[in-house]
Amino acid sequence: MAEPHRSRSLTVDAAADYRIQVQGNLDASWSDRLSGVAIVTDRQPGEAPITTLTGEFIDQAALSGALDTLYDLGMPLLLVECLSVPDSRKKG
C-alpha cells in the first residue's frame, strides 16, 4: 500500500490531483461541472457500478463543491484520495 502524502505539503488553497470514487453511474458529461475531471464507470455483473473521477481541483473549496454535487446526486462516497500535491509535481 502506498504511503499517504504528508499534510505539511498540502494547503486548503493549493491545487492538487485527486481520485474520487462513488457508487453509481455518473455520465462523462458531468466532467465540466466537476472541474474537468476524467470520469470512468466500472460495471461488474451483479454489482453496483463504481464511478471514478480523477483530476486536478484548484483548491479544497473546488473539491468540496464537487463532493457536494455528488452528494446532491445521491451518490454514496467510497473514496477520496490525494494523488499529488503542488511541491511533488514535476516541472515541465
PyMOL commands that set and color helices and strands:
alter all, ss='L'
color gray80, all
select helices_A, chain A and resi 7-9+28-30+32-34+60-72+86-88
alter helices_A, ss='H'
color red, helices_A
select strands_A, chain A and resi 16-23+38-42+50-57+77-84
alter strands_A, ss='S'
color yellow, strands_A
deselect
rebuild
show_as cartoon
